[in-house]
């Protein structure tokens, strides 16, 4: 609802959407790889973006 309200009002809040996926029959292995990727991505982001390591 917030997104619709701000978008219709002409406001564009800062944000990032990063889809994470992989092709792997082993679900646990795939989720572990996704978790590592997301953690690495957050560590690489500057603190000013709100992702303090």
Biopython code that builds the backbone (N, CA, C, O; Angstrom):
import numpy as np
from Bio.PDB.StructureBuilder import StructureBuilder

atoms = [
    (1, "UNK", "N", (0.820, -1.187, 0.000)),
    (1, "UNK", "CA", (0.000, 0.000, 0.000)),
    (1, "UNK", "C", (0.860, 1.245, 0.000)),
    (1, "UNK", "O", (0.556, 2.202, -0.713)),
    (2, "UNK", "N", (1.932, 1.256, 0.787)),
    (2, "UNK", "CA", (2.817, 2.422, 0.847)),
    (2, "UNK", "C", (3.396, 2.723, -0.526)),
    (2, "UNK", "O", (3.460, 3.879, -0.944)),
    (3, "UNK", "N", (3.827, 1.652, -1.238)),
    (3, "UNK", "CA", (4.426, 1.827, -2.554)),
    (3, "UNK", "C", (3.429, 2.481, -3.506)),
    (3, "UNK", "O", (3.786, 3.405, -4.237)),
    (4, "UNK", "N", (2.191, 2.013, -3.504)),
    (4, "UNK", "CA", (1.170, 2.581, -4.378)),
    (4, "UNK", "C", (0.907, 4.038, -4.028)),
    (4, "UNK", "O", (0.795, 4.888, -4.911)),
    (5, "UNK", "N", (0.811, 4.317, -2.743)),
    (5, "UNK", "CA", (0.524, 5.678, -2.293)),
    (5, "UNK", "C", (1.625, 6.645, -2.687)),
    (5, "UNK", "O", (1.341, 7.717, -3.222)),
    (6, "UNK", "N", (2.879, 6.288, -2.433)),
    (6, "UNK", "CA", (3.979, 7.201, -2.749)),
    (6, "UNK", "C", (4.187, 7.314, -4.248)),
    (6, "UNK", "O", (4.491, 8.396, -4.751)),
    (7, "UNK", "N", (4.026, 6.201, -4.978)),
    (7, "UNK", "CA", (4.207, 6.236, -6.428)),
    (7, "UNK", "C", (3.174, 7.114, -7.112)),
    (7, "UNK", "O", (3.509, 7.866, -8.028)),
    (8, "UNK", "N", (1.937, 7.030, -6.682)),
    (8, "UNK", "CA", (0.873, 7.856, -7.259)),
    (8, "UNK", "C", (1.034, 9.316, -6.889)),
    (8, "UNK", "O", (0.564, 10.198, -7.608)),
    (9, "UNK", "N", (1.696, 9.577, -5.771)),
    (9, "UNK", "CA", (1.907, 10.949, -5.335)),
    (9, "UNK", "C", (3.131, 11.596, -5.954)),
    (9, "UNK", "O", (3.435, 12.751, -5.657)),
    (10, "UNK", "N", (3.837, 10.873, -6.808)),
    (10, "UNK", "CA", (5.008, 11.430, -7.469)),
    (10, "UNK", "C", (6.306, 11.219, -6.709)),
    (10, "UNK", "O", (7.365, 11.643, -7.174)),
    (11, "UNK", "N", (6.247, 10.569, -5.542)),
    (11, "UNK", "CA", (7.460, 10.311, -4.767)),
    (11, "UNK", "C", (8.057, 8.975, -5.191)),
    (11, "UNK", "O", (7.335, 8.004, -5.416)),
    (12, "UNK", "N", (9.383, 8.937, -5.297)),
    (12, "UNK", "CA", (10.080, 7.695, -5.617)),
    (12, "UNK", "C", (11.102, 7.454, -4.518)),
    (12, "UNK", "O", (12.201, 8.007, -4.565)),
    (13, "UNK", "N", (10.751, 6.625, -3.514)),
    (13, "UNK", "CA", (11.697, 6.366, -2.435)),
    (13, "UNK", "C", (12.888, 5.550, -2.948)),
    (13, "UNK", "O", (12.755, 4.727, -3.854)),
    (14, "UNK", "N", (14.047, 5.799, -2.348)),
    (14, "UNK", "CA", (15.237, 5.040, -2.719)),
    (14, "UNK", "C", (15.083, 3.596, -2.290)),
    (14, "UNK", "O", (14.473, 3.308, -1.260)),
    (15, "UNK", "N", (15.630, 2.694, -3.075)),
    (15, "UNK", "CA", (15.572, 1.286, -2.718)),
    (15, "UNK", "C", (16.255, 0.445, -3.769)),
    (15, "UNK", "O", (16.655, 0.935, -4.825)),
    (16, "UNK", "N", (16.379, -0.820, -3.462)),
    (16, "UNK", "CA", (16.994, -1.755, -4.387)),
    (16, "UNK", "C", (16.290, -3.094, -4.237)),
    (16, "UNK", "O", (15.985, -3.529, -3.126)),
    (17, "UNK", "N", (16.040, -3.731, -5.349)),
    (17, "UNK", "CA", (15.438, -5.054, -5.352)),
    (17, "UNK", "C", (16.381, -5.954, -6.136)),
    (17, "UNK", "O", (16.639, -5.721, -7.317)),
    (18, "UNK", "N", (16.885, -6.969, -5.480)),
    (18, "UNK", "CA", (17.844, -7.876, -6.106)),
    (18, "UNK", "C", (17.283, -9.284, -6.063)),
    (18, "UNK", "O", (17.303, -9.923, -5.011)),
    (19, "UNK", "N", (16.779, -9.781, -7.192)),
    (19, "UNK", "CA", (16.308, -11.161, -7.192)),
    (19, "UNK", "C", (17.496, -12.120, -7.126)),
    (19, "UNK", "O", (18.526, -11.889, -7.759)),
    (20, "UNK", "N", (17.346, -13.172, -6.375)),
    (20, "UNK", "CA", (18.407, -14.166, -6.232)),
    (20, "UNK", "C", (17.811, -15.523, -6.586)),
    (20, "UNK", "O", (16.818, -15.949, -5.997)),
    (21, "UNK", "N", (18.425, -16.194, -7.550)),
    (21, "UNK", "CA", (17.943, -17.514, -7.928)),
    (21, "UNK", "C", (19.099, -18.334, -8.492)),
    (21, "UNK", "O", (20.151, -17.799, -8.842)),
    (22, "UNK", "N", (18.882, -19.623, -8.571)),
    (22, "UNK", "CA", (19.871, -20.517, -9.159)),
    (22, "UNK", "C", (19.179, -21.803, -9.579)),
    (22, "UNK", "O", (18.068, -22.104, -9.141)),
    (23, "UNK", "N", (19.851, -22.547, -10.428)),
    (23, "UNK", "CA", (19.342, -23.853, -10.845)),
    (23, "UNK", "C", (20.147, -24.909, -10.109)),
    (23, "UNK", "O", (21.317, -25.140, -10.415)),
    (24, "UNK", "N", (19.517, -25.540, -9.148)),
    (24, "UNK", "CA", (20.191, -26.571, -8.371)),
    (24, "UNK", "C", (19.112, -27.488, -7.808)),
    (24, "UNK", "O", (18.148, -27.011, -7.209)),
    (25, "UNK", "N", (19.257, -28.757, -7.985)),
    (25, "UNK", "CA", (18.270, -29.720, -7.468)),
    (25, "UNK", "C", (18.354, -29.853, -5.951)),
    (25, "UNK", "O", (17.406, -30.305, -5.308)),
    (26, "UNK", "N", (19.490, -29.459, -5.382)),
    (26, "UNK", "CA", (19.681, -29.544, -3.933)),
    (26, "UNK", "C", (19.243, -28.210, -3.317)),
    (26, "UNK", "O", (19.987, -27.230, -3.342)),
    (27, "UNK", "N", (18.038, -28.187, -2.770)),
    (27, "UNK", "CA", (17.450, -26.943, -2.266)),
    (27, "UNK", "C", (18.276, -26.351, -1.124)),
    (27, "UNK", "O", (18.503, -25.141, -1.092)),
    (28, "UNK", "N", (18.724, -27.180, -0.199)),
    (28, "UNK", "CA", (19.503, -26.669, 0.938)),
    (28, "UNK", "C", (20.793, -26.013, 0.460)),
    (28, "UNK", "O", (21.178, -24.955, 0.956)),
    (29, "UNK", "N", (21.456, -26.640, -0.500)),
    (29, "UNK", "CA", (22.695, -26.084, -1.056)),
    (29, "UNK", "C", (22.423, -24.743, -1.754)),
    (29, "UNK", "O", (23.184, -23.788, -1.599)),
    (30, "UNK", "N", (21.335, -24.687, -2.517)),
    (30, "UNK", "CA", (20.982, -23.460, -3.227)),
    (30, "UNK", "C", (20.672, -22.329, -2.242)),
    (30, "UNK", "O", (21.148, -21.209, -2.425)),
    (31, "UNK", "N", (19.886, -22.605, -1.210)),
    (31, "UNK", "CA", (19.566, -21.572, -0.229)),
    (31, "UNK", "C", (20.808, -21.098, 0.510)),
    (31, "UNK", "O", (20.936, -19.911, 0.812)),
    (32, "UNK", "N", (21.722, -22.012, 0.803)),
    (32, "UNK", "CA", (22.971, -21.628, 1.468)),
    (32, "UNK", "C", (23.786, -20.703, 0.561)),
    (32, "UNK", "O", (24.361, -19.721, 1.029)),
    (33, "UNK", "N", (23.833, -21.018, -0.730)),
    (33, "UNK", "CA", (24.556, -20.177, -1.674)),
    (33, "UNK", "C", (23.894, -18.798, -1.763)),
    (33, "UNK", "O", (24.592, -17.785, -1.820)),
    (34, "UNK", "N", (22.569, -18.747, -1.776)),
    (34, "UNK", "CA", (21.851, -17.473, -1.822)),
    (34, "UNK", "C", (22.158, -16.644, -0.575)),
    (34, "UNK", "O", (22.395, -15.439, -0.667)),
    (35, "UNK", "N", (22.153, -17.287, 0.573)),
    (35, "UNK", "CA", (22.435, -16.581, 1.827)),
    (35, "UNK", "C", (23.833, -15.982, 1.819)),
    (35, "UNK", "O", (24.028, -14.842, 2.241)),
    (36, "UNK", "N", (24.822, -16.763, 1.331)),
    (36, "UNK", "CA", (26.195, -16.244, 1.246)),
    (36, "UNK", "C", (26.269, -15.058, 0.287)),
    (36, "UNK", "O", (26.928, -14.061, 0.581)),
    (37, "UNK", "N", (25.596, -15.163, -0.858)),
    (37, "UNK", "CA", (25.599, -14.079, -1.835)),
    (37, "UNK", "C", (25.000, -12.807, -1.240)),
    (37, "UNK", "O", (25.570, -11.725, -1.378)),
    (38, "UNK", "N", (23.859, -12.938, -0.584)),
    (38, "UNK", "CA", (23.204, -11.768, 0.003)),
    (38, "UNK", "C", (24.075, -11.153, 1.090)),
    (38, "UNK", "O", (24.193, -9.930, 1.165)),
    (39, "UNK", "N", (24.685, -11.980, 1.930)),
    (39, "UNK", "CA", (25.572, -11.477, 2.983)),
    (39, "UNK", "C", (26.768, -10.753, 2.373)),
    (39, "UNK", "O", (27.151, -9.686, 2.855)),
    (40, "UNK", "N", (27.362, -11.311, 1.324)),
    (40, "UNK", "CA", (28.491, -10.661, 0.650)),
    (40, "UNK", "C", (28.068, -9.344, 0.017)),
    (40, "UNK", "O", (28.802, -8.358, 0.076)),
    (41, "UNK", "N", (26.888, -9.329, -0.586)),
    (41, "UNK", "CA", (26.380, -8.105, -1.211)),
    (41, "UNK", "C", (26.174, -7.013, -0.168)),
    (41, "UNK", "O", (26.550, -5.861, -0.387)),
    (42, "UNK", "N", (25.575, -7.375, 0.970)),
    (42, "UNK", "CA", (25.351, -6.395, 2.037)),
    (42, "UNK", "C", (26.672, -5.860, 2.584)),
    (42, "UNK", "O", (26.776, -4.670, 2.882)),
    (43, "UNK", "N", (27.686, -6.723, 2.720)),
    (43, "UNK", "CA", (29.006, -6.274, 3.201)),
    (43, "UNK", "C", (29.668, -5.318, 2.209)),
    (43, "UNK", "O", (30.415, -4.427, 2.612)),
    (44, "UNK", "N", (29.399, -5.499, 0.925)),
    (44, "UNK", "CA", (30.015, -4.665, -0.104)),
    (44, "UNK", "C", (29.345, -3.297, -0.233)),
    (44, "UNK", "O", (29.910, -2.384, -0.835)),
    (45, "UNK", "N", (28.133, -3.150, 0.335)),
    (45, "UNK", "CA", (27.398, -1.887, 0.238)),
    (45, "UNK", "C", (27.961, -0.867, 1.213)),
    (45, "UNK", "O", (28.308, -1.206, 2.344)),
    (46, "UNK", "N", (28.051, 0.378, 0.777)),
    (46, "UNK", "CA", (28.487, 1.419, 1.710)),
    (46, "UNK", "C", (27.502, 1.560, 2.866)),
    (46, "UNK", "O", (26.300, 1.366, 2.688)),
    (47, "UNK", "N", (28.006, 1.895, 4.041)),
    (47, "UNK", "CA", (27.155, 2.055, 5.221)),
    (47, "UNK", "C", (26.071, 3.107, 5.047)),
    (47, "UNK", "O", (25.032, 3.037, 5.703)),
    (48, "UNK", "N", (26.299, 4.084, 4.168)),
    (48, "UNK", "CA", (25.313, 5.145, 3.971)),
    (48, "UNK", "C", (24.029, 4.619, 3.329)),
    (48, "UNK", "O", (23.015, 5.316, 3.321)),
    (49, "UNK", "N", (24.061, 3.396, 2.789)),
    (49, "UNK", "CA", (22.860, 2.823, 2.210)),
    (49, "UNK", "C", (22.015, 2.094, 3.239)),
    (49, "UNK", "O", (20.967, 1.538, 2.910)),
    (50, "UNK", "N", (22.464, 2.098, 4.472)),
    (50, "UNK", "CA", (21.695, 1.489, 5.540)),
    (50, "UNK", "C", (22.005, 0.028, 5.785)),
    (50, "UNK", "O", (21.313, -0.629, 6.563)),
    (51, "UNK", "N", (23.023, -0.486, 5.142)),
    (51, "UNK", "CA", (23.410, -1.882, 5.325)),
    (51, "UNK", "C", (24.720, -1.931, 6.073)),
    (51, "UNK", "O", (25.783, -2.125, 5.482)),
    (52, "UNK", "N", (24.639, -1.758, 7.357)),
    (52, "UNK", "CA", (25.842, -1.837, 8.192)),
    (52, "UNK", "C", (26.227, -3.297, 8.367)),
    (52, "UNK", "O", (25.388, -4.102, 8.771)),
    (53, "UNK", "N", (27.489, -3.670, 8.071)),
    (53, "UNK", "CA", (27.898, -5.077, 8.246)),
    (53, "UNK", "C", (27.929, -5.486, 9.701)),
    (53, "UNK", "O", (28.252, -6.632, 10.013)),
]
sb = StructureBuilder()
sb.init_structure("model")
sb.init_model(0)
sb.init_chain("A")
sb.init_seg("    ")
for serial, (resi, resn, name, xyz) in enumerate(atoms, 1):
    if name == "N":
        sb.init_residue(resn, " ", resi, " ")
    sb.init_atom(name, np.array(xyz, "f"), 0.0, 1.0, " ", f" {name:<3s}", serial, name[0])
structure = sb.get_structure()
